[in-house]
Amino acid sequence: MRAIWSGAIGFGLVNIPVKLFSATQASELDLDMLDRKDHANIKYQRVNANTGKEVDWDNIVKGYKVDDEYVVLDEKDFEKASPEKTKIIEIAEFINEKEIDSIYYETPYYLQPEKSGSKPYALLRDALKKTGKAGLGSYVLRNRESLVLIKPAGDLLILNKIRFQDEIRDTEELNIPEVKIKPAELNMAIQLIEQLTTDFDISNYKDTYNENLLKLIMAKAKGKKPPTSKLKIVHSKSKDLMAQLKESLAAPKRKAS
C-alpha cells in the first residue's frame, strides 16, 4: 500500500509521527466509456473556455472569484491558511464513539506509526482500548479540512473522517406523514425483528452483483448469449398490514447475500 499522507498525531504534548493509508478499495468492475459506433475510448479534455484549446495540467491553477475577478492560489497559499493542520492531526477531545450518529461517518483510513513513533502510538492505542474512548480532532488533506475520529482496532489505530454538521442537509423539506400504529401491529413487527436478529458477521455478505456481471461479460466475450434472469420479488397478496406481518413471521429465514 502507498501512503497518501504523512504527518503526526498531536496527543497532549505527545507527538506521534504517522502515515495514512486508505482502508477501502472499490469493488465494482473497472468499466471504460466507449463510443457506441466504433468502441473507441472516450477521453476527457481540459479546455480553456475562452480559446477552446486544451490546457496541460502544468498550466492549471485554482482560483476563487471575488467581484468578477479571480484570486489565484498556489500550494503555499493553501498551507499558509493553516500550516499546523496540514501536518498534524490534533486530538482536541476524547469522546464516546456511540454518541456519534452514523450519518456523520465518511471514509476510514489506517494509521501506521513511523519508527520513532512506535511507543507513543502503542500507548495511545492501548489507552483508548482501556478507556473505551475515541479521539476527535481535525486535519487538512488535499486542501480540505476534515473532522476525524481515531479509534483502536486490534493492533491498529483507525482514522475515520466524519462530516461537519453543516454538511448534513436539513430534514424540514421532507414530508413524513403522521401515521397511527396499532399496538398489535407494533408487537408483531417487534417479533419479526427479534426473529431476524443475529450476531453481525460482515463475511456473510458478498458483492454478488459484480460476480454475476463478470460472468455475463465473459459469456459475451465467448460469443454466447447471456442467460436472462427473471426479477423475483415476493410480496404478500394481502394489503392488510397485520396479514403481511403474520406471513413474514411464518416465512423461512432468508440467507445473507
Residue pairs with C-beta under 8 A, 6 or more apart in sequence:
1 21
1 22
1 110
2 21
3 19
3 20
3 21
3 112
4 20
4 21
4 22
4 109
4 141
5 19
5 20
5 141
6 17
6 18
6 19
6 20
6 114
7 17
7 18
7 20
7 86
7 87
7 88
7 89
7 139
8 15
8 16
8 17
8 18
8 87
8 88
8 89
8 117
9 15
9 16
9 18
9 88
9 89
9 91
9 111
9 121
9 124
9 135
9 137
9 150
10 16
10 88
10 89
10 90
10 91
10 137
11 91
11 120
11 124
11 135
14 120
14 123
14 124
15 88
15 117
15 120
16 113
16 117
16 120
16 121
16 124
17 113
17 114
17 116
17 117
18 89
18 111
18 112
18 113
18 114
18 117
18 121
18 157
19 111
19 112
19 114
20 109
20 110
20 111
20 112
20 141
20 159
21 109
21 110
21 111
21 112
22 109
22 110
23 108
23 109
23 110
23 158
24 107
24 108
27 207
27 210
28 207
28 210
29 210
29 213
29 214
29 217
32 41
32 42
33 41
33 42
34 40
34 41
34 42
35 42
45 54
46 54
46 55
46 57
46 60
47 53
47 54
47 55
48 54
48 55
61 72
61 73
61 74
62 72
62 73
62 143
63 70
63 71
63 72
63 73
64 70
64 71
64 73
65 71
78 86
78 140
78 143
79 86
82 140
82 145
84 90
85 138
85 139
85 140
85 145
86 139
86 140
88 139
89 137
89 138
89 139
89 148
89 150
89 159
90 137
90 138
90 139
91 135
91 136
91 137
91 150
92 136
92 137
92 138
93 135
93 136
94 128
94 131
94 133
94 134
94 135
94 136
95 133
95 134
95 136
96 132
96 133
96 134
97 133
97 134
97 149
97 151
100 149
100 162
103 163
103 168
104 162
104 163
104 168
105 160
105 161
105 162
105 163
106 146
106 160
106 161
106 162
106 163
107 160
107 161
108 158
108 159
108 160
108 161
109 158
109 159
109 160
109 161
110 156
110 157
110 158
110 159
111 121
111 150
111 156
111 157
111 158
111 159
112 156
113 120
113 121
113 122
121 157
124 135
124 150
124 157
125 152
125 155
125 156
125 157
126 152
128 134
128 135
128 150
128 151
128 152
128 157
129 152
134 149
134 150
134 151
135 149
135 150
135 151
136 147
136 148
136 149
136 150
137 147
137 148
137 150
138 145
138 146
138 147
138 148
139 145
139 146
139 148
140 146
146 161
146 162
147 161
147 162
147 163
147 164
148 159
148 160
148 161
148 162
149 159
149 160
149 162
150 157
150 158
150 159
150 160
151 157
151 158
151 160
152 158
182 242
184 242
185 241
185 242
185 245
188 242
188 245
188 246
188 249
189 245
191 249
192 245
192 248
192 249
195 249
195 253
196 253
204 256
205 256
205 257
206 257
208 257
212 229
215 226
216 226
219 225
219 226
219 227
220 226
236 243
236 244
236 247
236 248
238 244
238 247
